[in-house]
């Protein structure tokens, strides 16, 4: 998956991981529940699991950054304060975050009988974008069973494009959705991975850039510009031992990748980045007063920052490339990028 050789599109200078997906980071899994009925319902849920164990008992160190705050993401306050993630990360549409949060809490309660009794509560992390252009968002079609379906489907291989939470999303005047990419980084003679996954739903028609080329101007000539609308969720995962401070630096570099695809973080855009490392874990229960943590020397972190931005940039383009043309609410049609890119155009990107 990701942008393979068949796409003819090359982003940046880095080397992708084996699958060119966020799941190239060992232990990370992704699952979808896609909801379509052919009558204006195009929505769903995407679940990202940082590792295969009990996330509440074995938390991952994490950070977040709000590049533009027109969004309703749930759980960021505690991530910002505590520097950890203790549940899977869910993505869905804006009006379904409550349903998704409740279902995620129930999922965590089933795994952890101690929550709310012998210990504190749990911080569900739920992210959203508004798919109302193509989806009957007022119908509240996401239900608890869809959240469970996405969680149960989580695996190393997953689809991109108009699937899961990305089913009804639009981006830069095209069909948006789920996209992913990864980059390999060598540090002290050891190979690590930085992976990105995005839910793309932002931008203005005609502004798309692919690897620095103004493709939007070429393929969308004549389309009316309506401003930079919508939102994006950008997830970064790595197996590099980083502190939450360093992970926050990765989050900010996600904005570099976002800008390189044509966004300027418009007024009504919710641009949220979340990063976590699987290398530094924080146990919920510990007999020791101290938790050992390893972090990079900041003088050596530049390749990690570089590849984080590049992975986000490619993940956004991949979301467009894999998203098929979709007919949505009231007959609205949003065309996929591949309808515009002929083979000759692709080969020159």
N, C-alpha and C positions, 0 to 999 in steps of 0.2 A: 504494500500500500504506500501511502505517501505519494510523492511525485517520482514515479519510476522512469526508466529510460524511454518507455513508450510515449510518455507525455511530451518529450522533447523540451521540457522546461528545466532549467538549471538555476538554482538559487544560491548565490554566494560561492564561497570557496571551501567550505568545510566538508567533511566526510560523513555521510549518513550512517546510522547504525544498520544492523542486518535487515530489519523490517521497515526502517525509516518511520517509526511510530514511537509514541511516548512509552509504549510497552517494551522498547529496547532497554529501558531501565529495569533491571531484574526485580521481579516481584510485582510490578505495576500491572494492573489489569483494567480493562474497559468493557462495559456492556451497554446495550441499548434496549429500549422498548419503543417501538415506532407505532404511532397511532394515525391511521388514515381511513377514511370511509368513502372517499370520492364525492362527498357533498360539502366540501369546505372545511373538513377537519384534517389538519396537517400539523401534528404536534408529537410530543413524546418526552422521554426521559433518557438521560445518559448518566451512567455511574462510573466514577473513577476510584479504584481501590489502590491506595499507595502500597499496600503489601497484603499478603494472603492470610495474615494472622488476625488476632483480636486488636483492632485499632484503639479501642478504649484503654486496654491494659498496656498496650505497647504503641505509644503515640509517635508520630514522626515530627521532627522539627520543621517549622514552616514560617512563612511570612506572607504578607499581602501588600498591595499598593493600589490605591484608588487614583487612577489617572484623571478620570472625570466621573463625578459621583451621581449621575442621573441613573440610579439603579436600585434594585431592591434585594440584593444579595443578603442572605441570612448567615450569621455566624462569624463575620469578619472581625467584630469587636474583640472576641476572645482570642482569635488567631493573632491579632495585633498585640494584645496584652501578654498572652502566655507563650506565644511562639511555637505552638504545636497544633496539629490536627489530630482529632480523636474519633472521626467517623469517615466513611467514604464521602467523596465529594459528589454531589448531585447537580445536574443541570436540567432545566426545564423551562417552560414559558412563564412569563411574569406573574400571571394570576394563579399559578399552580404551586407557588413556593410553599404555601401553608400546607397543602395536601402532601407535598413531597417531604416537608420537614416532619410532619406527624408520622408518615410511613417510615422515615429513616429513624426516628426516635423509637418506634415500635421494633424495628429491626435490631437496634442496639440493645433494647431492653431484653429481647429474646436471647441475645448473646451474653448479657451481663445481668444476672439476677440481683447483683449488689447495687446497681444504679438506683439512686433515690431512697435507698434503705441504709446500707452500711457505708455508703460513700455519697458523693455529691451527684449532681445531674450530669447531663451530657450536652455537648455543643454541636448540634447538627449544622453541617455546612452545605448550603443550598444556593446555587447561582442561577441567574435567569437572564433571558433576553425576550423581547416582545415579538412574538410571531403573528401578531394580529393582522398583518397584511394578507397572509395566505391561510390563516387558521381562524376558525370560529372560537376565538379566545374567551369570549363571554360564556361559552358552553361548558367550561371547566371539565374538559374531557379526560384530563389526567386523573387517575385514581390510584389508590394505594397499591393495588395489584400490579400496576405498571412500574412502580418504583421497585417492587420485589422482583419483577421480571428483569429489569435492567441490572439489578444487583446480582441476580442468579446467573445472568448471561455473561458476566465479566470474565474476560479471557485475554490472552496475549495478542490474539488477532481480532480485529474488529473492523467494521465498515466505516467509511467516511462519506461526507456529503449530506444528502437529505435523509438522514436517519436519526433516530433517537430525538434528543432535544433539538437537533438541527433540521428536523423535517420541514418546518414552516418558516425557516429564517431566510432573510434576504440580505445581500451584501454588495455594496458598490454598484447598485443597479442590476445585479445578477442574483442567481440563486445561491444562497450561502448555506452554512451548516457546520458540520463537524469536520475539522481538519487536523492532521497531526504530522509531525516530523521529528527527527532526532539527529544529533550530531555526536561524533566521537571526539573525546579530548584525551590527550596523553599527558600525564603528570607524573613526574618521578618514575618514568619508565613503566607506568601502569596505565591501562586503558579504562576510561570512565565514559559515561554517557550523560548527555543532557537531552531530555525529550520535551516536546511541547504538544499540547492539545488545545484547540480553540473552538469556541462556539461563535461563529462570525455572523453578525447581523447589523453591520454599521456602514456608513459611508454614502457618498454621492455618486450617482451615475456619471461615468466619463472620467473618473479620477483614478481608476485602477492602474497601479504600477506593478510590473513583473520584472524583478531583477533590474530595477532602475529604468525600465522602458515604459513610456506612457501608453500602455496598451488600451486603456479605457477610451482615450481620445480617438483611437483608430476603430475600435469595434462598436462603439456606442454613439457615433456621430449622429446628431439630430435628436437624441433623447433629451428631454427637459431636465435640467438640474433642479433638485429640490432640497439642497442642503445636505449636510452630514448628519444623517439620522441613525437611530438605532444604537446598538451596543455590541460589546464583545467581551467574552470571558476568555482569559488566557491562563492556562495552567502550565507550569514548568515543573518537571521532576528530574531528579538527578541521584546518582549513587555516590557523588563526591561529598565527602564530609565537610559540611558548611555550617556556620552558625546562623541563627535567625537573622542577625544583622546582614550577613553576606547573602542570604536568601532574599532579603528585601532589595538588595542591590540587583539581583537577577530580575526581580519583578519590575524594577524601573527600566531595565534594558528590554523588557518585553515591549515597552512603548516605542523603542527604536524600530523593532520589527513591524509594529503596527503602522507607524508613520511611513515606513518604506513601501507599504502597499497602497497608500493614498489617503490615509485618515489624518485629520487635524484635530481629533477629539472635539467634535462639535458640541454645541450647547446642550442638546438633548441626548447625548450619547453617554451610556454607562460603560466605562472602560476599566475593567477590573483585572488585575493580575494576582495570581497565587502561586507560590513556589514552595516545594518541599524536598527534603532529602531523605532517602531511605537509609542513609548511613548512620545518622545520629538519631537514636531512639530515646524516648523518655518514658520510663515505666510509670504506670499509675500508682502502683504500690512499690515502695522501696524501703528496705530496712536501713539503708545508708542515708546520711544527710547530704551526700554528694552524688552527682551523676557525671560520669566521665564523658567529655565531649571533645571531638577533634575538629579543628577548623583549618582552613587554608591560611597561608601567609598571603596577605593582600597583594604583595608585590608580584605574585604569580597568578593572580586571578583573571587577568585580562583575557586569555583564551576562553575562559568559562563565560565571561560576560559577552564576548563576541559571538560564541556559538549559541548562547541563549537567545540573543536578538535574531540570529539567522534562522534558528529553528522555529521561532514564532512567525517570522516572515514567510517561511515555506509552508508552515501549517495553515496560514490564512489562504495562500494561493491554492494549496491542496484542497481546502474546503470548497473552493469555487470550482476547481477542476473536476472533483468527484460528484458534485451536486447535479442531479439531472433536472431538466426543465419540469416545473411543477405548476399544475392548475389548482388554484386555491379558492378561498372564499369569494363569492360573487363572480366567479369565473376569472378572477385575476390570474394572469400568467406571468411567471418569473422564469426567464430562460437561463439555462446553465452555460457556463463559460465555454464548454466544448462546442456548443452550437456556433460560437463566434470565431473560434480558433481553427482555421484550416491547417492542414499538415504543413504547408509552407510557412505559415505564421509561427506555428509551434517550434519548428526546427530552428528558427532564428532567435528564440528567446533564451 
